[in-house]
Every structure is written in structure tokens, then in C-alpha cells.
Amino acid sequence: MREAQKQEILDFINSLHQAHMEVKETLYRRDYDLAKKMLGECQEFAISLGENIERMEGKSHITVFWVEEYCKILFFCYEEISGGQNNENKIYKSLKKQLLKIENSVKNDIHTVKEIVFFPYKASMWDSLESVYLAAKEDPDCRVYCVPIPYYDLNVDHSFGRMHYEGRQYPDDVEVIDWQSYSFEKRKPDVIYIHNPYDNCNHVTSVHPRYYSSNLRKYTDMLVYIPYFILGEIEPDDQTSIDHIKHFIWTPGVIHSNKVIVQSEKMRQIYINEYLKSASTSGLDGEHIDRNYLEQKILGLGSPKVDKVLRIKKEDYLEMLK
């Protein structure tokens, strides 16, 4: 089960807690017909809840059992009210006790997984994401998808020209998902990785507008941008050299992403410093001019392209030892 789905269930349970309070108040006012009607509605909600959990976790899951027990208690309370036994405190406590068992079971017995999707566009640039993808695939708590996306040549007037799709050019150990069958709008993945930062700001090519970082950010809590290139290392105080590369920094992908992974700690400081300057010049405020926020957003963890190179060299070296 996804974390968001689990939270939806907990929110649903909280609504039932509130309904129990209303049942108690209704019984206190001796409006027994309304109280029975509300218990019937709780029963319908509980059945729907149990069916959802059963669909995602299986019929034999312990949480399903506790939901079934809760339904039995709802029926018992309904019968008590119908028979003239209207102790509102007793009914409320019995309902609350059983609902807490469901709530604790959801929290402790339902395992959650993260859904992570990679949206590369050019197969030749896959090495900028590959090591992250392979590491995520090895994590049993992650469901990982590689969804190559189409891109277009741009005409002189900036309109879209020929479309390119390179989904059949990836290594055999990459399980490719067709871009038309994966709806990030519906699935709302926990993490999205991209390596194209330009959106509509490139003058030569463009990914499909559906995959612009400005749109992807709406459907995930964690959009991560990893550059497909490696820049020459320069010092954070070498402004002359920085001026030649700063156009790589102020791009839509950097602006919209929750995390940006760059090649080194020095480059991280350059990104932060130049981002602050560009944000101020552009009139942005809030998190865009908050250095503490940017220190958390931009991370100098290294480039996966280097991981790829090192992995190939290691394999070549082992081949020589045979």
C-alpha cells in the first residue's frame, strides 16, 4: 500500500471517530431513530473500508478481521437501541475501542511502499539516472518504474516538429514502461526523477509538455532533478568561470524541483549562490530567496554519470583477471 493510501484510510477512520461522538450526542438527546440511521451509515462506510483494504492487502489481512469485528459491534449496538437499551456511554466506548483496534492495525500491520518513477528522454543520457534507478530497484520498500518520454525537434518558430521516442534503446536490466500507459496524474508517485530541466526554454528540442517540471511538481511531493551533464569543476569564488555556466542553474527544472543533485560540494555552493542572485533579480520571494531552504534543496551528492563510468571500469578490470 502506498503511504498516501494509508493516510486516506486513517483520515477515513478519524471521520468514524467523529461519527461516534455524534451518535453519542444523538442518544443523549433520545433521538433513537437518527442514532440508528447513523449507525447504519457507519456500517456502510466500514464495509467500503474493509473492501478497500482487502483489495490492496488481501482478504486474510488482520486489519480486515478487525473491520469485520467492528461491523459486528455496530450491528449489536443497533439491536440494543432497537430493544430499548440506550446507554450512550457504553455504546460509545464499545465503538471507540474497536475502531482503535482498526486504527492501530492500519498503522502497525499495513506495510507501505514508495512509488518511484524515472522520466528520461534521450537514451544516451540514461547514465545520469541509471545508478539511482538500480539502487531503488533493489529496495524492497520501493516500486520503481522507468518511463522514457517523447521529445520533439523545435522548428524555427518554436513549434513542435518531429517527435522522437527512444524507449527501445535502454539496457536489458531496465524494465521500460510505455509512457502512454503510465498516468502520473492518477498514480501521484512519491518520487519523480528527471534529467531534463528546460521545459519550454530550450531552443532546439522539448520534451512533451505533459512532462514539464512545472506540471510534474503538481503530482508528487518529491520532484528530483539530476543534470544529464557534468561541468568542469571551478571554485565558488571564481565568478568569471561561473558566469559561463550559470545558465545551467536558473532553469525550470532547478526552480520547480524539491531536490537538485549536483556533482560536488563546490558546485552545490555555486548553484545556491547563483540561484539566490537570479531569484532576487526575477522578483521571486519566499523559499526562492531562503538560503537555509536552498541548503536543504540542493545537494552535492555527486553525479550518477560518474557511478556509471566507475562501474564500467570495474567490470573491464574484472574481465581482465579471468
VEXDREN-2710 file (C-alpha; in Angstrom, 1 decimal):
% VEXDREN-2710
k/r/px/py/pz
1/MET/0.0/0.0/0.0
2/ARG/1.2/3.5/-0.8
3/GLU/1.7/6.0/2.1
4/ALA/-0.9/8.3/0.6
5/GLN/-3.5/5.5/0.5
6/LYS/-2.7/4.6/4.1
7/GLN/-3.2/8.2/5.1
8/GLU/-6.6/8.3/3.3
9/ILE/-7.6/5.2/5.4
10/LEU/-6.5/6.9/8.6
11/ASP/-8.5/10.0/7.7
12/PHE/-11.5/7.9/7.0
13/ILE/-11.1/6.3/10.4
14/ASN/-10.9/9.7/12.0
15/SER/-14.2/10.5/10.4
16/LEU/-15.8/7.4/12.0
17/HIS/-14.4/8.6/15.4
18/GLN/-16.3/11.9/14.9
19/ALA/-19.4/10.0/13.8
20/HIS/-19.3/8.0/17.1
21/MET/-19.3/11.3/19.0
22/GLU/-22.4/12.4/17.0
23/VAL/-24.1/9.1/17.8
24/LYS/-23.4/9.6/21.5
25/GLU/-24.9/13.1/21.4
26/THR/-27.9/11.9/19.4
27/LEU/-28.6/9.2/22.0
28/TYR/-28.2/11.7/24.8
29/ARG/-31.0/13.7/23.1
30/ARG/-33.0/10.5/22.8
31/ASP/-33.3/10.8/19.1
32/TYR/-33.0/7.0/18.7
33/ASP/-34.2/6.8/15.1
34/LEU/-31.5/9.2/14.0
35/ALA/-28.9/7.3/16.1
36/LYS/-29.8/4.0/14.3
37/LYS/-29.6/5.7/10.9
38/MET/-26.1/7.0/11.8
39/LEU/-25.0/3.5/12.9
40/GLY/-26.3/2.2/9.6
41/GLU/-24.2/4.8/7.7
42/CYS/-21.1/3.8/9.8
43/GLN/-21.8/0.2/8.8
44/GLU/-21.8/1.2/5.1
45/PHE/-18.6/3.1/5.5
46/ALA/-16.9/0.3/7.3
47/ILE/-17.9/-2.2/4.6
48/SER/-16.4/0.1/2.0
49/LEU/-13.3/0.5/4.1
50/GLY/-12.9/-3.3/4.5
51/GLU/-13.3/-3.9/0.8
52/ASN/-10.6/-1.3/0.0
53/ILE/-8.1/-2.9/2.5
54/GLU/-9.0/-6.4/1.2
55/ARG/-8.4/-5.3/-2.4
56/MET/-4.9/-3.9/-1.5
57/GLU/-3.7/-6.2/1.2
58/GLY/-5.7/-9.4/0.7
59/LYS/-8.8/-11.0/2.4
60/SER/-6.8/-12.7/5.2
61/HIS/-5.1/-9.4/6.4
62/ILE/-5.5/-8.8/10.1
63/THR/-6.9/-5.3/9.6
64/VAL/-9.8/-6.8/7.5
65/PHE/-10.6/-9.0/10.5
66/TRP/-10.8/-6.0/12.9
67/VAL/-13.1/-4.2/10.4
68/GLU/-15.4/-7.2/10.4
69/GLU/-15.4/-7.3/14.2
70/TYR/-16.3/-3.6/14.2
71/CYS/-19.2/-4.3/11.8
72/LYS/-20.5/-6.9/14.3
73/ILE/-20.4/-4.4/17.1
74/LEU/-22.2/-1.8/15.1
75/PHE/-25.0/-4.3/14.5
76/PHE/-25.0/-5.2/18.2
77/CYS/-25.4/-1.5/19.1
78/TYR/-28.1/-1.1/16.6
79/GLU/-30.0/-4.0/18.1
80/GLU/-29.5/-2.7/21.7
81/ILE/-31.0/0.7/20.7
82/SER/-33.9/-1.0/19.0
83/GLY/-34.5/-3.1/22.1
84/GLY/-34.6/0.0/24.4
85/GLN/-31.0/-0.3/25.7
86/ASN/-29.8/3.2/25.2
87/ASN/-26.7/3.7/27.4
88/GLU/-24.9/6.2/25.2
89/ASN/-21.6/6.0/27.2
90/LYS/-21.5/2.2/26.9
91/ILE/-22.3/2.2/23.2
92/TYR/-19.7/5.0/22.5
93/LYS/-16.9/3.2/24.4
94/SER/-17.5/-0.1/22.7
95/LEU/-17.4/1.5/19.3
96/LYS/-14.3/3.6/20.1
97/LYS/-12.5/0.5/21.5
98/GLN/-13.0/-1.5/18.3
99/LEU/-12.2/1.4/16.0
100/LEU/-9.0/2.0/17.8
101/LYS/-8.0/-1.6/17.1
102/ILE/-8.6/-0.9/13.4
103/GLU/-6.6/2.3/13.6
104/ASN/-3.6/0.7/15.4
105/SER/-3.7/-2.2/12.9
106/VAL/-3.6/0.2/9.9
107/LYS/-0.6/2.0/11.5
108/ASN/1.3/-1.1/12.5
109/ASP/0.2/-4.0/10.3
110/ILE/0.0/-2.4/6.9
111/HIS/3.3/-2.1/5.1
112/THR/3.8/0.9/2.9
113/VAL/6.0/1.2/-0.2
114/LYS/7.2/4.2/-2.2
115/GLU/6.4/4.5/-5.9
116/ILE/9.4/6.0/-7.7
117/VAL/9.3/6.9/-11.4
118/PHE/12.1/8.0/-13.7
119/PHE/11.2/10.1/-16.7
120/PRO/14.3/10.1/-19.0
121/TYR/14.0/11.3/-22.6
122/LYS/17.2/10.6/-24.5
123/ALA/18.6/7.0/-24.0
124/SER/22.1/8.3/-24.4
125/MET/21.6/10.3/-21.2
126/TRP/20.2/7.4/-19.2
127/ASP/23.6/7.1/-17.4
128/SER/22.7/10.3/-15.4
129/LEU/19.9/8.3/-13.7
130/GLU/21.0/4.7/-14.0
131/SER/22.8/4.0/-10.7
132/VAL/19.9/5.7/-8.8
133/TYR/17.4/3.5/-10.6
134/LEU/19.3/0.3/-10.0
135/ALA/19.7/1.1/-6.3
136/ALA/16.0/1.9/-6.0
137/LYS/15.1/-1.4/-7.7
138/GLU/17.0/-3.3/-5.0
139/ASP/15.0/-1.7/-2.2
140/PRO/12.1/-3.9/-1.3
141/ASP/10.2/-0.9/0.0
142/CYS/10.1/0.7/-3.4
143/ARG/8.1/0.1/-6.6
144/VAL/10.3/1.5/-9.4
145/TYR/9.3/2.5/-12.9
146/CYS/11.4/3.7/-15.9
147/VAL/9.1/5.6/-18.3
148/PRO/11.1/7.1/-21.2
149/ILE/9.2/10.1/-22.6
150/PRO/8.9/11.5/-26.1
151/TYR/10.7/14.7/-27.1
152/TYR/10.4/16.9/-30.2
153/ASP/12.7/18.8/-32.5
154/LEU/11.7/22.5/-32.5
155/ASN/11.0/24.4/-35.7
156/VAL/12.4/27.9/-36.3
157/ASP/9.1/29.4/-34.9
158/HIS/9.5/27.2/-31.8
159/SER/6.6/25.0/-32.8
160/PHE/7.0/21.2/-32.4
161/GLY/8.5/19.3/-35.3
162/ARG/9.4/15.6/-35.5
163/MET/8.7/13.5/-32.4
164/HIS/11.4/11.1/-31.0
165/TYR/10.8/8.2/-28.7
166/GLU/13.8/6.1/-27.6
167/GLY/12.1/3.6/-25.2
168/ARG/13.5/0.6/-27.0
169/GLN/17.1/1.7/-26.6
170/TYR/17.6/1.1/-22.9
171/PRO/19.8/-1.6/-21.3
172/ASP/18.3/-5.1/-20.7
173/ASP/18.3/-4.6/-16.9
174/VAL/15.9/-1.7/-17.2
175/GLU/12.2/-2.5/-17.3
176/VAL/10.8/0.1/-19.6
177/ILE/7.1/1.2/-19.2
178/ASP/5.3/2.7/-22.1
179/TRP/4.7/6.4/-21.5
180/GLN/1.1/6.2/-22.7
181/SER/0.2/3.5/-20.1
182/TYR/1.6/5.2/-17.0
183/SER/-0.6/8.0/-15.7
184/PHE/1.4/10.0/-13.1
185/GLU/-1.7/12.2/-12.8
186/LYS/-3.7/9.3/-11.3
187/ARG/-0.9/7.5/-9.6
188/LYS/0.7/10.5/-7.9
189/PRO/4.2/8.8/-7.4
190/ASP/6.0/9.5/-4.2
191/VAL/9.2/10.5/-6.1
192/ILE/9.8/11.6/-9.7
193/TYR/13.3/11.8/-11.2
194/ILE/14.1/13.9/-14.2
195/HIS/17.2/14.9/-16.1
196/ASN/15.8/17.5/-18.4
197/PRO/15.5/20.9/-16.7
198/TYR/14.4/23.1/-19.6
199/ASP/10.6/22.7/-20.0
200/ASN/9.8/25.2/-22.8
201/CYS/13.1/27.1/-22.5
202/ASN/15.2/25.1/-24.9
203/HIS/15.6/26.4/-28.5
204/VAL/16.4/23.1/-30.1
205/THR/14.3/20.3/-28.5
206/SER/11.5/20.0/-26.0
207/VAL/10.1/17.1/-24.0
208/HIS/6.3/16.6/-24.3
209/PRO/4.7/19.5/-22.3
210/ARG/2.9/17.0/-20.1
211/TYR/6.4/16.3/-18.6
212/TYR/7.5/19.8/-18.0
213/SER/8.8/20.2/-14.4
214/SER/6.1/22.8/-13.8
215/ASN/3.4/20.2/-14.4
216/LEU/5.1/17.2/-12.7
217/ARG/5.5/19.2/-9.5
218/LYS/1.7/19.2/-9.1
219/TYR/1.5/15.4/-8.9
220/THR/4.3/14.4/-6.5
221/ASP/5.7/15.5/-3.1
222/MET/9.3/14.9/-4.3
223/LEU/10.4/16.0/-7.7
224/VAL/14.2/15.4/-8.1
225/TYR/16.3/16.8/-10.8
226/ILE/19.7/15.3/-11.7
227/PRO/21.6/17.0/-14.5
228/TYR/22.5/14.9/-17.5
229/PHE/25.8/16.6/-17.9
230/ILE/29.0/17.1/-15.8
231/LEU/30.5/20.6/-15.7
232/GLY/34.2/21.4/-15.2
233/GLU/34.9/21.9/-11.5
234/ILE/35.5/25.5/-10.6
235/GLU/36.0/27.4/-7.3
236/PRO/32.9/29.1/-5.8
237/ASP/34.7/32.5/-5.8
238/ASP/35.7/32.3/-9.5
239/GLN/33.0/34.5/-10.8
240/THR/34.4/34.8/-14.3
241/SER/34.2/31.0/-14.8
242/ILE/30.8/30.9/-13.0
243/ASP/29.4/33.4/-15.5
244/HIS/30.0/30.9/-18.3
245/ILE/27.9/28.1/-16.6
246/LYS/25.2/29.9/-14.6
247/HIS/22.7/29.5/-17.4
248/PHE/22.6/25.8/-16.4
249/ILE/21.4/26.8/-12.9
250/TRP/18.5/29.1/-13.5
251/THR/16.3/26.7/-15.3
252/PRO/12.7/25.5/-14.7
253/GLY/13.8/22.1/-13.6
254/VAL/16.0/23.6/-10.8
255/ILE/13.3/26.1/-9.8
256/HIS/10.4/23.6/-9.6
257/SER/12.2/20.6/-8.2
258/ASN/12.1/19.7/-4.5
259/LYS/15.7/18.3/-4.6
260/VAL/18.5/19.0/-7.0
261/ILE/21.5/16.6/-7.1
262/VAL/24.7/18.2/-8.3
263/GLN/28.2/16.8/-8.9
264/SER/30.2/18.2/-5.9
265/GLU/30.0/20.3/-2.8
266/LYS/31.7/23.2/-4.7
267/MET/29.1/23.0/-7.4
268/ARG/26.4/23.0/-4.8
269/GLN/27.7/26.2/-3.3
270/ILE/27.8/27.8/-6.8
271/TYR/24.2/26.6/-7.5
272/ILE/23.0/28.1/-4.2
273/ASN/24.8/31.4/-4.6
274/GLU/23.7/31.9/-8.3
275/TYR/20.1/30.7/-7.6
276/LEU/19.8/33.4/-4.9
277/LYS/21.0/36.1/-7.2
278/SER/18.7/35.0/-10.1
279/ALA/15.7/34.7/-7.8
280/SER/16.2/38.1/-6.4
281/THR/16.6/39.6/-9.8
282/SER/13.5/37.9/-11.0
283/GLY/11.5/39.2/-8.1
284/LEU/10.8/35.9/-6.5
285/ASP/10.4/35.6/-2.8
286/GLY/9.8/33.0/-0.1
287/GLU/11.7/29.8/-0.4
288/HIS/13.5/31.0/-3.5
289/ILE/15.5/33.6/-1.5
290/ASP/15.8/31.5/1.6
291/ARG/19.4/30.2/1.9
292/ASN/18.6/27.7/4.6
293/TYR/15.9/26.2/2.3
294/LEU/18.2/26.0/-0.6
295/GLU/20.9/24.4/1.5
296/GLN/18.3/21.5/2.0
297/LYS/17.1/21.6/-1.6
298/ILE/20.4/21.5/-3.5
299/LEU/22.7/18.5/-2.6
300/GLY/26.2/17.9/-3.7
301/LEU/26.0/14.1/-3.7
302/GLY/27.9/13.5/-6.9
303/SER/26.8/12.6/-10.4
304/PRO/25.4/9.1/-11.3
305/LYS/27.3/9.5/-14.6
306/VAL/30.5/9.1/-12.6
307/ASP/29.0/6.0/-10.9
308/LYS/28.3/4.6/-14.4
309/VAL/31.9/5.2/-15.5
310/LEU/33.3/3.6/-12.4
311/ARG/31.0/0.6/-12.8
312/ILE/32.1/0.0/-16.4
313/LYS/35.8/0.4/-15.4
314/LYS/35.4/-2.2/-12.6
315/GLU/33.7/-4.6/-15.0
316/ASP/36.5/-4.2/-17.5
317/TYR/39.1/-4.8/-14.8
318/LEU/37.4/-8.0/-13.6
319/GLU/37.2/-9.2/-17.2
320/MET/41.0/-8.8/-17.5
321/LEU/41.5/-11.0/-14.4
322/LYS/39.7/-14.0/-16.0
END
